């Protein structure tokens, strides 16, 4: 176990319970179990790794991975996925809405602000956290296919989970002009770049944390999940199928 390649090829099955050969070439990333359950139900696919840190389900050359919460886990799964060199990895996440977003809005990020710190272990801080354009384009087409709409902008990613009480930090978020806040998007974009994995994200606004009445609660999150998650998942699956069936590379040869 002297090289990164040796380590990740051993650790990806170790963390997921899924053999390397059983992964699809197109990856959906989530950090909520219900996304995984909805995918498994849709395709009548078994959920693998219930006794592992991460769980998967695979169908039609697409594997969904529930990798956990936070930037450290996001970096871990992107490192581990380098073992199979996926053709695309799409994060389906929830975010706090900033600016004039409302609950249930879909956000297609054009970039992310690296406030989480984890990505600094992979790239100098001045390198922007960017998705692969071709994947984001496929998501845009899929949103329109489902006759829905989206907003676009920058996601602020932070390692700090409990901040909704901090007026100074909330003003800082307003000053960044970000459209949403989460914990993983910047990490996925940066570590995907470092690992040569085409990556993208589709975010669902689950709360409006800049105002006290908009802070997420257990009940409000259940309501958001029941009303909006299935559409977000269907869009993600459709986008990866489009890429799969087109046979096109997602990589930006000039940028990457």
C-alpha positions as CSV (number, residue, x, y, z in Angstrom):
1,X,0.0,0.0,0.0
2,X,2.6,2.5,-1.2
3,X,0.6,4.5,-3.8
4,X,-2.6,6.4,-3.8
5,X,-4.0,4.1,-6.4
6,X,-3.4,1.1,-4.2
7,X,-5.0,2.8,-1.2
8,X,-8.2,3.9,-2.9
9,X,-8.8,0.7,-4.7
10,X,-8.7,-1.0,-1.3
11,X,-10.6,1.6,0.6
12,X,-13.5,2.3,-1.8
13,X,-14.9,-1.2,-1.2
14,X,-13.9,-1.0,2.4
15,X,-16.0,2.2,2.9
16,X,-19.0,1.1,0.8
17,X,-19.1,-2.7,0.8
18,X,-19.3,-2.4,-3.0
19,X,-16.8,-4.1,-5.3
20,X,-15.0,-1.9,-7.8
21,X,-16.4,-3.8,-10.7
22,X,-20.0,-3.3,-9.4
23,X,-19.8,0.5,-9.6
24,X,-21.5,2.3,-12.5
25,X,-19.5,4.8,-14.5
26,X,-21.8,7.6,-13.6
27,X,-22.1,8.6,-9.9
28,X,-24.8,10.4,-8.0
29,X,-23.6,11.8,-4.6
30,X,-26.0,12.4,-1.8
31,X,-25.7,12.8,2.0
32,X,-29.3,11.9,3.0
33,X,-30.5,8.3,3.2
34,X,-33.8,8.9,1.6
35,X,-32.2,9.8,-1.8
36,X,-30.6,6.4,-1.7
37,X,-33.9,4.7,-0.8
38,X,-35.8,6.5,-3.6
39,X,-33.2,5.5,-6.1
40,X,-33.3,1.9,-4.9
41,X,-37.1,1.8,-5.0
42,X,-37.2,3.3,-8.5
43,X,-34.8,0.7,-10.0
44,X,-35.6,-2.2,-7.6
45,X,-32.0,-2.2,-6.7
46,X,-30.5,-3.5,-3.5
47,X,-28.9,-1.1,-1.0
48,X,-25.3,-2.2,-0.3
49,X,-23.2,-1.3,2.7
50,X,-25.8,-0.8,5.5
51,X,-23.0,-1.7,7.9
52,X,-20.5,0.6,6.3
53,X,-19.8,4.4,6.5
54,X,-21.2,4.9,3.0
55,X,-24.0,3.0,1.2
56,X,-24.6,2.5,-2.5
57,X,-27.2,1.3,-5.0
58,X,-26.6,0.7,-8.7
59,X,-28.7,0.5,-11.8
60,X,-28.3,1.2,-15.5
61,X,-24.6,2.1,-15.1
62,X,-25.5,4.7,-12.4
63,X,-24.4,4.3,-8.8
64,X,-25.7,6.5,-6.0
65,X,-23.5,6.9,-3.0
66,X,-24.7,8.2,0.4
67,X,-21.3,9.5,1.6
68,X,-22.3,11.3,4.8
69,X,-22.2,15.0,5.8
70,X,-19.5,17.6,5.6
71,X,-16.6,18.6,3.5
72,X,-14.2,16.0,5.0
73,X,-16.5,13.2,3.9
74,X,-17.0,14.8,0.5
75,X,-13.3,14.9,0.0
76,X,-13.0,11.3,1.1
77,X,-15.5,10.0,-1.5
78,X,-14.0,12.0,-4.3
79,X,-10.5,10.6,-3.5
80,X,-12.0,7.1,-3.3
81,X,-13.9,7.4,-6.5
82,X,-10.6,8.0,-8.3
83,X,-10.2,4.2,-8.0
84,X,-12.9,3.7,-10.7
85,X,-12.3,6.9,-12.7
86,X,-16.0,7.7,-13.2
87,X,-17.2,9.5,-16.3
88,X,-19.2,12.0,-14.1
89,X,-20.1,12.6,-10.5
90,X,-23.1,14.7,-9.7
91,X,-23.8,16.0,-6.2
92,X,-27.5,16.2,-5.3
93,X,-27.5,18.4,-2.2
94,X,-29.6,20.6,0.0
95,X,-28.6,24.2,0.8
96,X,-29.7,27.2,2.7
97,X,-31.1,29.8,0.4
98,X,-29.5,33.3,0.4
99,X,-30.6,36.3,-1.5
100,X,-34.3,36.0,-2.7
101,X,-34.6,32.2,-2.9
102,X,-37.6,30.3,-1.6
103,X,-37.9,26.8,-0.3
104,X,-38.0,24.2,-3.1
105,X,-36.0,26.3,-5.6
106,X,-33.4,24.4,-7.6
107,X,-29.9,26.0,-7.9
108,X,-27.5,25.1,-10.6
109,X,-24.1,26.4,-9.2
110,X,-21.7,28.0,-11.6
111,X,-19.0,28.1,-8.9
112,X,-18.5,27.7,-5.2
113,X,-16.6,29.7,-2.6
114,X,-14.1,27.6,-0.7
115,X,-15.0,28.6,2.9
116,X,-14.7,25.0,4.1
117,X,-11.0,24.8,4.4
118,X,-10.8,21.1,3.4
119,X,-10.2,21.9,-0.3
120,X,-7.0,23.9,0.7
121,X,-5.4,20.5,1.2
122,X,-5.8,19.8,-2.5
123,X,-5.4,23.1,-4.3
124,X,-4.0,26.6,-3.4
125,X,-6.8,28.8,-2.1
126,X,-6.7,31.1,-5.2
127,X,-7.8,28.3,-7.5
128,X,-11.6,28.6,-8.1
129,X,-14.0,25.8,-7.3
130,X,-15.7,25.1,-10.6
131,X,-18.0,22.4,-12.0
132,X,-17.6,20.7,-15.3
133,X,-19.6,22.8,-17.8
134,X,-20.9,19.9,-19.9
135,X,-22.4,18.2,-16.8
136,X,-24.1,21.4,-15.7
137,X,-25.4,21.9,-19.2
138,X,-26.9,18.4,-19.1
139,X,-28.6,19.2,-15.8
140,X,-30.0,22.4,-17.2
141,X,-31.5,20.5,-20.1
142,X,-33.0,17.9,-17.8
143,X,-34.6,20.6,-15.6
144,X,-36.3,21.9,-18.7
145,X,-37.3,18.4,-19.7
146,X,-39.3,18.1,-16.4
147,X,-40.8,21.5,-17.1
148,X,-39.2,23.0,-14.1
149,X,-36.9,26.0,-13.6
150,X,-33.7,26.9,-11.7
151,X,-31.6,29.7,-10.4
152,X,-27.9,30.0,-10.9
153,X,-25.1,31.6,-8.9
154,X,-22.4,30.8,-6.4
155,X,-22.6,28.4,-3.4
156,X,-20.7,29.2,-0.2
157,X,-19.4,26.1,1.4
158,X,-18.4,26.1,5.1
159,X,-17.2,23.6,7.6
160,X,-19.3,25.3,10.3
161,X,-22.6,23.6,10.8
162,X,-24.2,25.7,13.5
163,X,-24.0,29.4,12.6
164,X,-27.6,30.5,12.1
165,X,-27.4,32.5,15.4
166,X,-24.3,34.5,14.4
167,X,-25.3,37.9,13.0
168,X,-21.7,38.8,11.9
169,X,-21.3,35.6,9.9
170,X,-24.8,36.1,8.3
171,X,-23.8,39.6,7.2
172,X,-20.6,38.2,5.8
173,X,-22.6,35.7,3.7
174,X,-24.7,38.6,2.4
175,X,-21.5,40.4,1.4
176,X,-20.2,37.4,-0.6
177,X,-23.3,37.7,-2.9
178,X,-23.6,33.9,-2.7
179,X,-27.0,32.4,-3.6
180,X,-26.8,29.5,-1.2
181,X,-24.8,27.9,1.6
182,X,-23.8,24.3,2.2
183,X,-20.9,22.2,3.4
184,X,-19.8,20.1,0.4
185,X,-20.1,21.8,-3.0
186,X,-16.8,23.6,-3.1
187,X,-15.1,20.5,-1.8
188,X,-16.6,18.3,-4.5
189,X,-15.7,20.7,-7.2
190,X,-12.1,21.2,-6.0
191,X,-11.3,17.5,-5.1
192,X,-13.0,16.4,-8.3
193,X,-10.6,18.7,-10.2
194,X,-7.7,17.3,-8.3
195,X,-8.7,13.7,-8.9
196,X,-9.6,14.4,-12.6
197,X,-13.2,13.5,-12.1
198,X,-15.9,15.4,-14.0
199,X,-18.2,16.9,-11.4
200,X,-21.3,18.9,-11.0
201,X,-24.0,19.8,-8.5
202,X,-27.7,20.4,-8.3
203,X,-28.8,22.0,-5.1
204,X,-32.3,22.2,-3.5
205,X,-33.1,25.1,-1.2
206,X,-34.3,23.5,2.0
207,X,-34.4,26.6,4.3
208,X,-33.8,30.3,4.5
209,X,-31.4,30.6,7.4
210,X,-30.8,34.4,7.3
211,X,-34.0,35.0,9.1
212,X,-35.0,33.2,12.4
213,X,-38.3,31.9,11.0
214,X,-36.4,30.4,8.0
215,X,-34.0,28.2,10.0
216,X,-34.4,24.5,9.2
217,X,-36.2,22.3,11.7
218,X,-36.9,18.6,11.8
219,X,-40.4,19.1,10.6
220,X,-39.6,21.6,7.9
221,X,-36.9,19.3,6.5
222,X,-39.4,16.4,6.4
223,X,-41.8,18.7,4.4
224,X,-39.1,19.7,1.9
225,X,-38.1,16.1,1.4
226,X,-41.6,15.0,0.8
227,X,-42.4,17.8,-1.7
228,X,-39.2,18.3,-3.6
229,X,-36.5,15.6,-3.3
230,X,-38.0,13.2,-5.8
231,X,-38.0,15.7,-8.6
232,X,-34.4,16.7,-7.8
233,X,-33.4,13.0,-7.9
234,X,-35.3,12.4,-11.2
235,X,-33.5,15.4,-12.8
236,X,-30.1,14.1,-11.7
237,X,-30.8,10.6,-13.1
238,X,-32.0,12.0,-16.3
239,X,-28.9,14.2,-16.7
240,X,-26.6,11.3,-16.2
241,X,-28.6,9.1,-18.6
242,X,-28.2,11.9,-21.2
243,X,-24.5,11.9,-20.8
244,X,-24.3,8.1,-20.8
245,X,-26.4,7.7,-23.9
246,X,-24.6,10.6,-25.8
247,X,-21.2,9.0,-25.2
248,X,-19.7,12.5,-24.9
249,X,-16.8,13.2,-22.6
250,X,-17.7,15.6,-19.8
251,X,-14.1,16.9,-19.4
252,X,-13.1,20.4,-20.4
253,X,-10.0,19.7,-22.4
254,X,-8.9,23.3,-22.4
255,X,-9.5,24.0,-18.7
256,X,-8.5,20.6,-17.3
